[in-house]
Amino acid sequence: MKFDIDTGQDYRLAAEREALVRAVAEAAPDFQNETNWIEWKSTFALDKPVGGFLIGKAVLGFANREPSRAAAVCKGTAYMIVGAEPGNVPGIERVDFAVLHDMVGKYVAGVRWEPHYVEYAGKDVLVVVVEPPQSGDDIHVLQKSYEGYRQGTPFHRGPGKTEPAGVAEMKMLQNRLLARTVQPDLDVKLRMRAKPLVRLVPDRQEWLDRRQAHIMSSTKRPGDPPPPSPPPSGSGWRYQSPFAGIAGIAELTGGRFASPQDKKEFESRVRKHMNRAGAALVDNVIQRIVRSDSNAVVFDVHNDTDDPVGEVELIARVPRAACHRVYTSTPPAEAMPEMPTWPEPFDKMSSLREALVPANPYNYDISRGASVELRGDVWHTTFEVGDLRPGQLFTTPPMTIVVGPNAPDVIPIEVIAAAMTRRGNKTAEMVAKVVRLDSGAWSLGDWITPD
């Protein structure tokens, strides 16, 4: 069972906190998808320095998040759960909250957080609720050194881990602090550019049937005579097969010199090829679509004012129900296998060469400088625009939308621009029309030929 929780609400009431603990405990044991708003630990002593530090570190990391990103999940609140993890509820030993506040307070100051106990499966579980970060907040740092972490360290909570803030996080925290004296509302022009999107029909089985038929009809068997060469023009020359003088050889060999063992080996190669091709086919087609910039959408952000705008971020939100997937970089895909051949005398040498110099089975490109994540029922794409000088125009890298055969004719895209140094966000509702080609849509064979 996956981590099933509604991230559109926060968890303030006792029953809501219990539901949060239940969702963590009942997740699959191998589920480790902690995010930037929740962390869980199996158990530790709450009245010992280790307990105070681990809770304090988590509280600092949650408090040092970027406000608008934090607000997108659970209204900005964050949670640390101690005594429960996916598939395991060891519980904790309760301590008085005054003792807990004293232990954590040695490491944390100026952050709003509150502890709660939840009883689940007969065990006590601690839920620490951290209030949402706000523009203008201080940069929260470690108040006391602990083992390898020095006093004054600012922790930051990223996807799945809490670490000392890096260069990018420190710049964000500085801008967050400077937002106490923010400028007027953000005023930029937003524009979207896209050609009509094309549906993709995942006709995988039809493609595989055509590939296998092609292999069986065209693969050369050992011993087959070469095809005749065309006669020179006007020479009167006539091709004479070198096998013509060997009476009955075709009848005796069936037109080939391959043994029954060779036939079995070839059939085994075909089966392996079809299995590998079937597993890699759709990923390779999507990879080619993304690389071609087909179904690509780009956005323009224009600062047409006389004032600079710092730390601009563009967010594009696409409903999950309207498309298969959104990409901003080429996804990895296992390379399509080479066509199978009949056994040859030098096969063993070829196998040895491949073992000594293995080919890279994956083929993909580096990121284009944007990120995509699924938040609830929306594909959430973030482009880091950066600082915009007066009059400057910024164009985002392409965002590829892969749509299936049942996609609607119109896909709504919500575009939001935000700047750390400005109060309000600039929002625009835009749509991209989805149309069919004359043939109806793309098939897999339009991107990778089966024959």
C-alpha positions, -999 to +999 in steps of 0.1 A: +000+000+000+013+034-009+014+065+013-023+075+009-029+110+024-047+141+013-020+169+010-047+195+003-053+200+041-033+204+072-036+180+102-045+200+133-071+179+151-064+148+171-083+126+147-064+141+117-031+135+133-041+099+140-050+095+103-015+108+094+002+083+116-020+055+102-011+065+066+026+062+075+023+030+094+002+012+068+024+022+039+045-006+023+076-014+043+099-005+013+081+029+009+107+056+016+092+086-001+097+112+026+092+146+011+099+182+022+069+183+045+071+150+065+098+129+082+095+098+102+119+080+126+114+045+141+122+055+177+147+072+200+148+085+236+130+119+238+147+129+270+182+125+258+204+149+238+201+127+207+163+131+208+165+168+213+189+172+184+170+150+159+138+168+166+155+202+166+172+194+133+139+185+117+122+216+130+149+238+117+148+222+083+111+226+080+112+262+092+138+271+066+118+261+036+108+285+008+073+298+018+054+294-016+067+258-021+059+249+014+024+263+011+016+240-019+014+209+004-007+207+036-011+245+037+026+248+046+026+228+078+052+201+083+053+170+104+079+148+122+066+114+134+087+095+159+077+059+168+062+049+135+075+043+100+062+023+069+054-012+081+067-007+116+053+009+148+078+004+176+064+034+195+082+057+220+085+062+257+064+093+267+081+122+284+065+153+298+062+180+271+080+204+294+110+181+293+107+177+255+106+215+250+136+219+272+156+193+252+147+206+218+150+243+230+187+237+234+190+235+197+161+256+183+149+291+189+123+313+172+104+285+155+067+277+161+063+240+167+041+219+189+043+182+200+014+158+203+010+121+213-010+097+192-019+062+203-018+037+174-018-001+176-014+001+213+018+022+210+025+058+217+037+079+187+050+114+188+038+139+161+057+172+159+038+199+140+059+227+125+041+259+115+044+271+079+073+294+070+065+329+060+081+356+039+102+378+062+111+349+086+145+348+102+171+323+090+169+297+117+202+282+129+214+255+153+217+270+188+241+245+202+268+223+186+261+186+184+287+160+174+297+171+138+273+200+135+285+234+147+265+260+164+250+284+139+244+258+112+212+266+092+194+233+082+171+231+052+145+204+044+146+192+008+130+162-009+135+134+015+163+148+037+174+175+060+209+189+055+229+221+061+217+247+037+238+250+005+246+281-016+212+281-033+193+275-001+212+304+017+203+327-012+167+318-009+168+323+029+184+357+025+158+368+000+131+354+024+145+376+052+147+406+029+110+402+020+102+421+052+108+452+030+092+438-002+084+458-033+050+462-049+031+433-065+048+414-093+041+428-127+054+406-156+039+395-189+033+358-194+029+341-228+027+305-238+038+292-272+028+257-285+018+239-316-012+216-315-004+186-294-007+151-309-021+120-292+000+088-288-017+055-293+003+028-274-004+000-299+024-021-284+011-056-293+005-046-330+041-033-331+055-065-316+035-087-340+049-067-370+085-069-356+083-107-351+069-112-386+097-091-401+124-111-382+111-145-393+107-134-429+139-115-434+167-129-411+193-147-432+201-183-422+236-197-424+243-214-457+216-196-477+229-187-512+234-150-518+208-133-540+217-131-577+235-100-589+217-081-617+233-086-652+253-058-667+231-037-689+230-049-726+258-075-720+236-105-726+253-120-695+231-144-675+236-152-639+244-188-630+241-198-594+271-216-580+247-241-564+230-249-597+255-278-604+249-294-570+219-315-577+193-318-549+212-297-523+181-275-516+160-306-512+185-322-489+191-292-467+159-273-470+178-244-484+201-239-454+229-255-435+217-246-400+214-275-376+183-282-354+203-269-325+209-237-344+172-234-351+164-237-314+190-211-305+177-187-331+141-191-318+154-185-282+171-153-295+139-142-311+119-147-278+145-128-258+145-100-284+108-097-283+107-096-245+134-069-243+119-049-272+084-050-256+097-038-223+117-009-237+095+001-266+072+027-250+100+044-230+121+047-261+092+062-281+085+088-253+123+095-252+123+103-289+092+125-286+108+145-259+141+148-278+123+160-309+106+188-290+073+175-304+043+183-282+065+210-266+053+240-248+075+270-239+067+301-218+079+337-221+083+358-190+088+395-198+097+422-174+085+452-193+088+476-163+116+500-154+125+481-123+145+449-119+128+418-104+148+393-084+145+355-080+116+349-104+101+314-106+076+302-131+052+273-123+031+255-149+003+232-136-012+206-159-041+183-147-031+147-145-064+136-159-057+155-191-024+139-200-001+109-195+030+127-183+049+160-184+087+161-191+113+188-189+143+166-196+148+134-217+138+104-196+160+074-194+152+043-215+169+010-219+183+008-254+163-012-280+179-046-286+196-054-319+179-077-343+185-114-336+206-135-360+212-172-366+241-187-347+275-181-364+309-197-358+322-164-342+293-159-318+315-169-288+341-143-297+314-117-300+300-126-267+334-123-251+340-089-266+306-077-253+314-090-218+348-072-218+333-039-231+297-038-220+274-013-237+256+013-217+220-001-216+205+033-209+203+064-231+193+098-218+201+134-217+209+158-189+183+179-173+171+211-190+171+231-157+135+226-147+118+201-124+085+181-126+067+164-098+032+150-093+013+169-066-020+153-060-038+153-093-016+179-110+017+178-128+037+206-112+066+220-133+089+246-119+112+268-140+139+288-122+139+321-141+162+340-119+167+378-119+151+399-147+165+432-157+141+460-169+128+450-203+143+415-202+125+386-218+131+350-205+120+319-224+118+287-206+132+253-218+106+232-236+080+213-215+068+182-233+033+170-227+026+133-237-011+127-242-028+094-247-056+084-271-084+095-247-070+129-240-095+158-241-095+182-270-084+211-248-058+208-220-059+237-194-025+249-182-023+273-152+008+294-153+021+312-122+050+336-119+064+344-084+093+365-071+108+364-037+111+402-036+075+410-046+043+405-027+018+390-051+020+363-078+012+368-115-013+341-126-025+334-161-050+307-174-039+294-207-049+264-229-032+243-255-055+227-281-050+190-287-058+178-323-055+146-342-034+141-373-051+129-405-041+094-396-057+098-362-027+100-340+009+089-336+014+051-334+045+036-318+057+026-353+058+063-363+087+067-340+104+033-341+098+012-372+090-025-364+106-036-397 
